[in-house]
Amino acid sequence: MSLRDPIVRAQIPPDRVQYCAIGAPSSVIMVRSNESGEFALLVVSVVLMSFTIFNFISIYYYISETKGLSLKNTKRLGFIHSILLVPPVSSVLALIICIAPRLNLYLDFIRVMTFAFSMNGLFNLIFDYFEGFENFLKVVKKKKWTMQVFICRFCCCCFPLQRSNRAWFSNLWWGAYQPPLIRAGLTLVSVLLLAEGLDSTIIGLMSLFINLFSTAMGVFCLAILSENLQDVGSMFMIREKFFNFRLSLIIINVQPLVIGLCTLQCVYPLSGSVRGTLLHNQLVIIEMLMLGLFQRYLWMYSFTEDSEIEKASEEELLRIPESAGQRIRGGRNQPPSKRTEINSHSATALLTEVLCCQI
């Protein structure tokens, strides 16, 4: 029989009950108050986090060394590296929060900024597929963009088709990029209020609705980008990569808000809000492992990041020198006896030039 059981605590006289603290307990109290079941859960969380880190290292080694992207395109490898950071960093921070919940606001700020950094890497990677932002705009200007995506496919049929231009794509980019920035700003405000000893329910509700609206707009903009860029970049699985970020955004932004709306009973030494924070971060450890496995499918089992590089190298090897081609065409106007002699010399010269070009 444990005093941490709410039913047992309800049967004990009030003067013998240690009431839950208002704030989050320290890491020392968390470790000392862990029971056998909670300690086993902590061990499982450490194992899952280790799998997530190992998965990240294996994907990075496969892309850079096995596929040789570190030699072919280091800039693209850097973009992919920034994208792959979200699961391991989020998993490590979630485990630290489970041990030291007082660090929640500070580590959550780092997690959100890591997500923003990774999203920036995703957009730069897409631009690199088209060899720069200007070439990207030239390609996407040729098609009309539809806004009937996600749930708007059924309820927003009146949305017109849009011609893409620099301003249109800039609006979509900021719409997809603003959720982590707004979340980071709200987290910073919460840290400042906590430092001053202020905790307003009205400010918390305002932060909740701002986060929900911001995340909904971000998911909508990401859906528009993924659906409309799939036609021009299907070989690079752009839709699946955007879907990966939409899941990450929902896990990081929406899940803590949904858990915060639920009422959790106080269990010493944890208040209801701290229990919600621990539940969210324990789920994050599991979800980030699943996202890491999805990234493994995108970057290892369906690897296409060097397709255009290999295609370009093959075209370079098969390209016939212009001077040799002119000699062959010039030999066609000669008599048959001369043509045979010219063709034999031209073939020898052509083979020599092609071998020199390959070297």
GIVENTA-V586699 format. One record per residue. N is the residue number from 1. RES is the residue in three letters. SS is DSSP state (h for helix, s for strand, l for the rest). PHI is phi in whole degrees, -180 to 180 (999 if undefined). D_CENTER is the distance of its C-alpha to the mean C-alpha in Angstrom with 1 decimal. Layout:
BEGIN
n:N res:RES ss:SS phi:PHI d_center:D_CENTER
n:N res:RES ss:SS phi:PHI d_center:D_CENTER
END
This chain:
BEGIN
n:1 res:MET ss:l phi:999 d_center:44.7
n:2 res:SER ss:l phi:-116 d_center:42.1
n:3 res:LEU ss:l phi:-70 d_center:42.2
n:4 res:ARG ss:l phi:-82 d_center:38.5
n:5 res:ASP ss:l phi:-76 d_center:39.3
n:6 res:PRO ss:h phi:-59 d_center:39.7
n:7 res:ILE ss:h phi:-68 d_center:42.6
n:8 res:VAL ss:h phi:-65 d_center:44.5
n:9 res:ARG ss:h phi:-65 d_center:43.9
n:10 res:ALA ss:h phi:-70 d_center:45.3
n:11 res:GLN ss:l phi:-90 d_center:48.5
n:12 res:ILE ss:l phi:-98 d_center:49.1
n:13 res:PRO ss:l phi:-56 d_center:51.1
n:14 res:PRO ss:h phi:-58 d_center:49.1
n:15 res:ASP ss:h phi:-73 d_center:50.8
n:16 res:ARG ss:h phi:-103 d_center:49.5
n:17 res:VAL ss:l phi:-100 d_center:45.8
n:18 res:GLN ss:l phi:-85 d_center:43.3
n:19 res:TYR ss:l phi:-73 d_center:41.4
n:20 res:CYS ss:l phi:-66 d_center:37.6
n:21 res:ALA ss:l phi:-73 d_center:36.5
n:22 res:ILE ss:l phi:-72 d_center:35.2
n:23 res:GLY ss:l phi:-94 d_center:32.4
n:24 res:ALA ss:l phi:-78 d_center:30.0
n:25 res:PRO ss:l phi:-75 d_center:31.9
n:26 res:SER ss:l phi:-77 d_center:31.6
n:27 res:SER ss:h phi:-66 d_center:30.1
n:28 res:VAL ss:h phi:-65 d_center:33.7
n:29 res:ILE ss:h phi:-65 d_center:34.7
n:30 res:MET ss:h phi:-61 d_center:31.6
n:31 res:VAL ss:h phi:-70 d_center:32.4
n:32 res:ARG ss:h phi:-71 d_center:36.1
n:33 res:SER ss:l phi:-90 d_center:35.8
n:34 res:ASN ss:l phi:-67 d_center:33.7
n:35 res:GLU ss:l phi:-94 d_center:35.6
n:36 res:SER ss:h phi:-62 d_center:35.4
n:37 res:GLY ss:h phi:-65 d_center:33.0
n:38 res:GLU ss:h phi:-70 d_center:30.6
n:39 res:PHE ss:h phi:-66 d_center:30.9
n:40 res:ALA ss:h phi:-64 d_center:30.1
n:41 res:LEU ss:h phi:-64 d_center:26.9
n:42 res:LEU ss:h phi:-65 d_center:25.9
n:43 res:VAL ss:h phi:-65 d_center:26.6
n:44 res:VAL ss:h phi:-62 d_center:24.5
n:45 res:SER ss:h phi:-63 d_center:21.6
n:46 res:VAL ss:h phi:-64 d_center:22.2
n:47 res:VAL ss:h phi:-65 d_center:22.3
n:48 res:LEU ss:h phi:-64 d_center:19.1
n:49 res:MET ss:h phi:-63 d_center:17.3
n:50 res:SER ss:h phi:-64 d_center:19.2
n:51 res:PHE ss:h phi:-63 d_center:18.0
n:52 res:THR ss:h phi:-64 d_center:14.3
n:53 res:ILE ss:h phi:-66 d_center:15.2
n:54 res:PHE ss:h phi:-63 d_center:17.4
n:55 res:ASN ss:h phi:-63 d_center:14.8
n:56 res:PHE ss:h phi:-62 d_center:12.6
n:57 res:ILE ss:h phi:-65 d_center:15.9
n:58 res:SER ss:h phi:-67 d_center:17.1
n:59 res:ILE ss:h phi:-65 d_center:14.2
n:60 res:TYR ss:h phi:-64 d_center:14.5
n:61 res:TYR ss:h phi:-66 d_center:18.3
n:62 res:TYR ss:h phi:-63 d_center:18.3
n:63 res:ILE ss:h phi:-70 d_center:16.5
n:64 res:SER ss:h phi:-80 d_center:18.5
n:65 res:GLU ss:h phi:-102 d_center:21.8
n:66 res:THR ss:h phi:-65 d_center:22.4
n:67 res:LYS ss:l phi:-85 d_center:21.2
n:68 res:GLY ss:l phi:70 d_center:22.4
n:69 res:LEU ss:h phi:-70 d_center:19.6
n:70 res:SER ss:h phi:-67 d_center:20.5
n:71 res:LEU ss:h phi:-96 d_center:23.8
n:72 res:LYS ss:h phi:-85 d_center:23.0
n:73 res:ASN ss:l phi:-154 d_center:20.2
n:74 res:THR ss:h phi:-69 d_center:19.1
n:75 res:LYS ss:h phi:-65 d_center:17.3
n:76 res:ARG ss:h phi:-65 d_center:15.0
n:77 res:LEU ss:h phi:-62 d_center:14.6
n:78 res:GLY ss:h phi:-64 d_center:13.6
n:79 res:PHE ss:h phi:-64 d_center:10.8
n:80 res:ILE ss:h phi:-64 d_center:9.5
n:81 res:HIS ss:h phi:-59 d_center:10.3
n:82 res:SER ss:h phi:-66 d_center:8.3
n:83 res:ILE ss:h phi:-70 d_center:4.9
n:84 res:LEU ss:h phi:-74 d_center:6.6
n:85 res:LEU ss:h phi:-74 d_center:7.7
n:86 res:VAL ss:h phi:-60 d_center:5.9
n:87 res:PRO ss:h phi:-62 d_center:8.2
n:88 res:PRO ss:h phi:-66 d_center:11.2
n:89 res:VAL ss:h phi:-65 d_center:11.4
n:90 res:SER ss:h phi:-64 d_center:11.1
n:91 res:SER ss:h phi:-67 d_center:13.5
n:92 res:VAL ss:h phi:-64 d_center:15.9
n:93 res:LEU ss:h phi:-65 d_center:16.1
n:94 res:ALA ss:h phi:-64 d_center:16.8
n:95 res:LEU ss:h phi:-67 d_center:19.5
n:96 res:ILE ss:h phi:-64 d_center:21.1
n:97 res:ILE ss:h phi:-66 d_center:21.2
n:98 res:CYS ss:h phi:-64 d_center:23.0
n:99 res:ILE ss:h phi:-89 d_center:25.6
n:100 res:ALA ss:l phi:-130 d_center:25.9
n:101 res:PRO ss:h phi:-66 d_center:25.0
n:102 res:ARG ss:h phi:-66 d_center:26.6
n:103 res:LEU ss:h phi:-89 d_center:23.6
n:104 res:ASN ss:h phi:-57 d_center:21.3
n:105 res:LEU ss:h phi:-64 d_center:21.2
n:106 res:TYR ss:h phi:-70 d_center:20.7
n:107 res:LEU ss:h phi:-73 d_center:18.0
n:108 res:ASP ss:h phi:-66 d_center:16.1
n:109 res:PHE ss:h phi:-63 d_center:16.3
n:110 res:ILE ss:h phi:-64 d_center:14.8
n:111 res:ARG ss:h phi:-64 d_center:11.9
n:112 res:VAL ss:h phi:-67 d_center:11.3
n:113 res:MET ss:h phi:-67 d_center:11.9
n:114 res:THR ss:h phi:-64 d_center:9.4
n:115 res:PHE ss:h phi:-64 d_center:6.6
n:116 res:ALA ss:h phi:-63 d_center:8.7
n:117 res:PHE ss:h phi:-62 d_center:9.0
n:118 res:SER ss:h phi:-69 d_center:5.5
n:119 res:MET ss:h phi:-65 d_center:5.9
n:120 res:ASN ss:h phi:-61 d_center:9.3
n:121 res:GLY ss:h phi:-65 d_center:8.5
n:122 res:LEU ss:h phi:-64 d_center:7.2
n:123 res:PHE ss:h phi:-65 d_center:10.5
n:124 res:ASN ss:h phi:-65 d_center:12.5
n:125 res:LEU ss:h phi:-65 d_center:11.7
n:126 res:ILE ss:h phi:-65 d_center:12.9
n:127 res:PHE ss:h phi:-63 d_center:15.9
n:128 res:ASP ss:h phi:-68 d_center:16.6
n:129 res:TYR ss:h phi:-59 d_center:17.0
n:130 res:PHE ss:l phi:-99 d_center:19.8
n:131 res:GLU ss:l phi:61 d_center:21.1
n:132 res:GLY ss:l phi:121 d_center:20.6
n:133 res:PHE ss:h phi:-69 d_center:20.1
n:134 res:GLU ss:h phi:-66 d_center:23.8
n:135 res:ASN ss:h phi:-65 d_center:23.8
n:136 res:PHE ss:h phi:-61 d_center:20.7
n:137 res:LEU ss:h phi:-64 d_center:22.8
n:138 res:LYS ss:h phi:-63 d_center:25.8
n:139 res:VAL ss:h phi:-75 d_center:24.2
n:140 res:VAL ss:h phi:-76 d_center:22.7
n:141 res:LYS ss:l phi:-69 d_center:25.9
n:142 res:LYS ss:l phi:-78 d_center:27.8
n:143 res:LYS ss:l phi:-124 d_center:26.3
n:144 res:LYS ss:s phi:-90 d_center:26.5
n:145 res:TRP ss:s phi:-91 d_center:23.4
n:146 res:THR ss:l phi:-96 d_center:23.7
n:147 res:MET ss:l phi:-107 d_center:22.5
n:148 res:GLN ss:l phi:-87 d_center:23.5
n:149 res:VAL ss:l phi:-129 d_center:20.2
n:150 res:PHE ss:l phi:59 d_center:19.1
n:151 res:ILE ss:l phi:-74 d_center:22.1
n:152 res:CYS ss:h phi:-70 d_center:23.6
n:153 res:ARG ss:h phi:-64 d_center:24.6
n:154 res:PHE ss:h phi:-108 d_center:27.4
n:155 res:CYS ss:h phi:-114 d_center:28.4
n:156 res:CYS ss:l phi:-128 d_center:27.8
n:157 res:CYS ss:l phi:-69 d_center:29.7
n:158 res:CYS ss:l phi:-82 d_center:31.3
n:159 res:PHE ss:l phi:-65 d_center:28.3
n:160 res:PRO ss:l phi:-80 d_center:29.5
n:161 res:LEU ss:l phi:-74 d_center:27.9
n:162 res:GLN ss:s phi:-117 d_center:26.7
n:163 res:ARG ss:s phi:-84 d_center:27.3
n:164 res:SER ss:l phi:-79 d_center:24.4
n:165 res:ASN ss:l phi:-145 d_center:25.2
n:166 res:ARG ss:h phi:-63 d_center:23.8
n:167 res:ALA ss:h phi:-66 d_center:24.3
n:168 res:TRP ss:h phi:-63 d_center:22.8
n:169 res:PHE ss:h phi:-69 d_center:19.5
n:170 res:SER ss:h phi:-63 d_center:19.5
n:171 res:ASN ss:h phi:-64 d_center:19.9
n:172 res:LEU ss:h phi:-65 d_center:17.0
n:173 res:TRP ss:h phi:-63 d_center:14.8
n:174 res:TRP ss:h phi:-68 d_center:16.1
n:175 res:GLY ss:h phi:-63 d_center:15.9
n:176 res:ALA ss:h phi:-79 d_center:12.2
n:177 res:TYR ss:h phi:-92 d_center:11.8
n:178 res:GLN ss:h phi:-74 d_center:14.6
n:179 res:PRO ss:h phi:-58 d_center:13.4
n:180 res:PRO ss:h phi:-66 d_center:11.9
n:181 res:LEU ss:h phi:-68 d_center:15.0
n:182 res:ILE ss:h phi:-66 d_center:17.4
n:183 res:ARG ss:h phi:-63 d_center:16.2
n:184 res:ALA ss:h phi:-65 d_center:16.7
n:185 res:GLY ss:h phi:-64 d_center:20.0
n:186 res:LEU ss:h phi:-66 d_center:21.1
n:187 res:THR ss:h phi:-65 d_center:20.4
n:188 res:LEU ss:h phi:-64 d_center:22.4
n:189 res:VAL ss:h phi:-63 d_center:25.2
n:190 res:SER ss:h phi:-63 d_center:25.3
n:191 res:VAL ss:h phi:-64 d_center:25.7
n:192 res:LEU ss:h phi:-66 d_center:28.5
n:193 res:LEU ss:h phi:-65 d_center:30.2
n:194 res:LEU ss:h phi:-67 d_center:30.0
n:195 res:ALA ss:h phi:-65 d_center:31.6
n:196 res:GLU ss:l phi:-89 d_center:34.4
n:197 res:GLY ss:l phi:76 d_center:35.0
n:198 res:LEU ss:l phi:-104 d_center:34.1
n:199 res:ASP ss:l phi:-147 d_center:32.4
n:200 res:SER ss:l phi:-103 d_center:32.9
n:201 res:THR ss:h phi:-68 d_center:32.2
n:202 res:ILE ss:h phi:-64 d_center:32.2
n:203 res:ILE ss:h phi:-65 d_center:29.5
n:204 res:GLY ss:h phi:-64 d_center:27.4
n:205 res:LEU ss:h phi:-67 d_center:27.9
n:206 res:MET ss:h phi:-61 d_center:27.1
n:207 res:SER ss:h phi:-62 d_center:23.9
n:208 res:LEU ss:h phi:-62 d_center:23.1
n:209 res:PHE ss:h phi:-69 d_center:23.9
n:210 res:ILE ss:h phi:-64 d_center:22.1
n:211 res:ASN ss:h phi:-64 d_center:18.8
n:212 res:LEU ss:h phi:-63 d_center:19.4
n:213 res:PHE ss:h phi:-65 d_center:20.3
n:214 res:SER ss:h phi:-63 d_center:17.5
n:215 res:THR ss:h phi:-67 d_center:14.8
n:216 res:ALA ss:h phi:-62 d_center:16.9
n:217 res:MET ss:h phi:-66 d_center:17.0
n:218 res:GLY ss:h phi:-64 d_center:13.3
n:219 res:VAL ss:h phi:-64 d_center:12.8
n:220 res:PHE ss:h phi:-64 d_center:15.9
n:221 res:CYS ss:h phi:-66 d_center:14.9
n:222 res:LEU ss:h phi:-65 d_center:11.7
n:223 res:ALA ss:h phi:-67 d_center:14.1
n:224 res:ILE ss:h phi:-62 d_center:16.6
n:225 res:LEU ss:h phi:-65 d_center:14.5
n:226 res:SER ss:h phi:-68 d_center:13.4
n:227 res:GLU ss:h phi:-69 d_center:17.0
n:228 res:ASN ss:h phi:-85 d_center:18.7
n:229 res:LEU ss:h phi:-89 d_center:16.9
n:230 res:GLN ss:l phi:-65 d_center:17.2
n:231 res:ASP ss:l phi:-66 d_center:20.9
n:232 res:VAL ss:l phi:-92 d_center:20.6
n:233 res:GLY ss:l phi:-137 d_center:17.7
n:234 res:SER ss:h phi:-66 d_center:18.1
n:235 res:MET ss:h phi:-67 d_center:18.7
n:236 res:PHE ss:h phi:-100 d_center:15.2
n:237 res:MET ss:l phi:54 d_center:13.8
n:238 res:ILE ss:h phi:-66 d_center:12.0
n:239 res:ARG ss:h phi:-61 d_center:12.4
n:240 res:GLU ss:h phi:-66 d_center:10.7
n:241 res:LYS ss:h phi:-70 d_center:7.5
n:242 res:PHE ss:h phi:-68 d_center:7.8
n:243 res:PHE ss:h phi:-63 d_center:8.9
n:244 res:ASN ss:h phi:-60 d_center:6.0
n:245 res:PHE ss:h phi:-75 d_center:4.4
n:246 res:ARG ss:h phi:-65 d_center:8.1
n:247 res:LEU ss:h phi:-63 d_center:8.6
n:248 res:SER ss:h phi:-62 d_center:6.5
n:249 res:LEU ss:h phi:-64 d_center:8.4
n:250 res:ILE ss:h phi:-66 d_center:11.5
n:251 res:ILE ss:h phi:-66 d_center:11.5
n:252 res:ILE ss:h phi:-76 d_center:11.2
n:253 res:ASN ss:h phi:-100 d_center:13.5
n:254 res:VAL ss:h phi:-87 d_center:15.7
n:255 res:GLN ss:h phi:-57 d_center:16.5
n:256 res:PRO ss:h phi:-65 d_center:18.4
n:257 res:LEU ss:h phi:-69 d_center:20.2
n:258 res:VAL ss:h phi:-66 d_center:21.4
n:259 res:ILE ss:h phi:-65 d_center:22.6
n:260 res:GLY ss:h phi:-65 d_center:24.2
n:261 res:LEU ss:h phi:-76 d_center:26.3
n:262 res:CYS ss:l phi:-85 d_center:27.8
n:263 res:THR ss:l phi:-94 d_center:30.8
n:264 res:LEU ss:l phi:-109 d_center:30.8
n:265 res:GLN ss:l phi:-76 d_center:34.1
n:266 res:CYS ss:l phi:-69 d_center:34.7
n:267 res:VAL ss:s phi:-133 d_center:35.2
n:268 res:TYR ss:l phi:-56 d_center:36.6
n:269 res:PRO ss:l phi:-96 d_center:35.2
n:270 res:LEU ss:s phi:-106 d_center:32.1
n:271 res:SER ss:l phi:-80 d_center:32.3
n:272 res:GLY ss:h phi:-63 d_center:30.7
n:273 res:SER ss:h phi:-67 d_center:27.8
n:274 res:VAL ss:h phi:-68 d_center:27.1
n:275 res:ARG ss:h phi:-62 d_center:27.2
n:276 res:GLY ss:h phi:-63 d_center:24.6
n:277 res:THR ss:h phi:-63 d_center:22.3
n:278 res:LEU ss:h phi:-66 d_center:23.0
n:279 res:LEU ss:h phi:-63 d_center:22.3
n:280 res:HIS ss:h phi:-60 d_center:18.9
n:281 res:ASN ss:h phi:-73 d_center:17.9
n:282 res:GLN ss:h phi:-67 d_center:19.6
n:283 res:LEU ss:h phi:-69 d_center:17.6
n:284 res:VAL ss:h phi:-61 d_center:14.3
n:285 res:ILE ss:h phi:-61 d_center:15.4
n:286 res:ILE ss:h phi:-70 d_center:16.1
n:287 res:GLU ss:h phi:-67 d_center:13.1
n:288 res:MET ss:h phi:-70 d_center:10.7
n:289 res:LEU ss:h phi:-65 d_center:13.1
n:290 res:MET ss:h phi:-66 d_center:12.8
n:291 res:LEU ss:h phi:-65 d_center:9.0
n:292 res:GLY ss:h phi:-63 d_center:9.8
n:293 res:LEU ss:h phi:-67 d_center:12.6
n:294 res:PHE ss:h phi:-66 d_center:10.8
n:295 res:GLN ss:h phi:-64 d_center:8.9
n:296 res:ARG ss:h phi:-61 d_center:12.5
n:297 res:TYR ss:h phi:-65 d_center:13.8
n:298 res:LEU ss:h phi:-70 d_center:11.6
n:299 res:TRP ss:h phi:-100 d_center:12.3
n:300 res:MET ss:h phi:-117 d_center:15.7
n:301 res:TYR ss:h phi:-76 d_center:17.6
n:302 res:SER ss:l phi:-126 d_center:16.7
n:303 res:PHE ss:l phi:-72 d_center:16.5
n:304 res:THR ss:l phi:-137 d_center:17.4
n:305 res:GLU ss:l phi:-72 d_center:16.2
n:306 res:ASP ss:l phi:-114 d_center:19.8
n:307 res:SER ss:h phi:-63 d_center:21.5
n:308 res:GLU ss:h phi:-70 d_center:22.7
n:309 res:ILE ss:h phi:-69 d_center:23.7
n:310 res:GLU ss:h phi:-66 d_center:25.9
n:311 res:LYS ss:h phi:-63 d_center:27.4
n:312 res:ALA ss:h phi:-66 d_center:28.4
n:313 res:SER ss:h phi:-68 d_center:30.0
n:314 res:GLU ss:h phi:-65 d_center:31.9
n:315 res:GLU ss:h phi:-63 d_center:33.2
n:316 res:GLU ss:h phi:-68 d_center:34.3
n:317 res:LEU ss:h phi:-72 d_center:36.2
n:318 res:LEU ss:h phi:-92 d_center:37.9
n:319 res:ARG ss:l phi:-73 d_center:38.9
n:320 res:ILE ss:l phi:-89 d_center:42.7
n:321 res:PRO ss:l phi:-56 d_center:44.2
n:322 res:GLU ss:h phi:-65 d_center:45.7
n:323 res:SER ss:h phi:-65 d_center:49.1
n:324 res:ALA ss:h phi:-67 d_center:49.5
n:325 res:GLY ss:h phi:-64 d_center:48.8
n:326 res:GLN ss:h phi:-65 d_center:51.4
n:327 res:ARG ss:h phi:-67 d_center:54.0
n:328 res:ILE ss:h phi:-67 d_center:53.4
n:329 res:ARG ss:h phi:-66 d_center:53.8
n:330 res:GLY ss:h phi:-69 d_center:56.9
n:331 res:GLY ss:h phi:-71 d_center:58.5
n:332 res:ARG ss:l phi:-69 d_center:58.7
n:333 res:ASN ss:l phi:-90 d_center:61.5
n:334 res:GLN ss:l phi:-90 d_center:63.7
n:335 res:PRO ss:l phi:-60 d_center:66.5
n:336 res:PRO ss:h phi:-57 d_center:65.7
n:337 res:SER ss:h phi:-64 d_center:67.1
n:338 res:LYS ss:h phi:-67 d_center:65.4
n:339 res:ARG ss:h phi:-63 d_center:62.1
n:340 res:THR ss:h phi:-65 d_center:62.1
n:341 res:GLU ss:h phi:-66 d_center:62.6
n:342 res:ILE ss:h phi:-64 d_center:60.0
n:343 res:ASN ss:h phi:-65 d_center:57.4
n:344 res:SER ss:h phi:-66 d_center:58.1
n:345 res:HIS ss:h phi:-67 d_center:57.6
n:346 res:SER ss:h phi:-66 d_center:54.6
n:347 res:ALA ss:h phi:-64 d_center:52.9
n:348 res:THR ss:h phi:-64 d_center:53.6
n:349 res:ALA ss:h phi:-65 d_center:52.2
n:350 res:LEU ss:h phi:-64 d_center:49.2
n:351 res:LEU ss:h phi:-64 d_center:48.3
n:352 res:THR ss:h phi:-64 d_center:48.8
n:353 res:GLU ss:h phi:-69 d_center:46.6
n:354 res:VAL ss:h phi:-65 d_center:43.7
n:355 res:LEU ss:h phi:-65 d_center:43.9
n:356 res:CYS ss:h phi:-65 d_center:44.0
n:357 res:CYS ss:h phi:-66 d_center:40.9
n:358 res:GLN ss:h phi:-67 d_center:39.0
n:359 res:ILE ss:l phi:-69 d_center:40.1
END
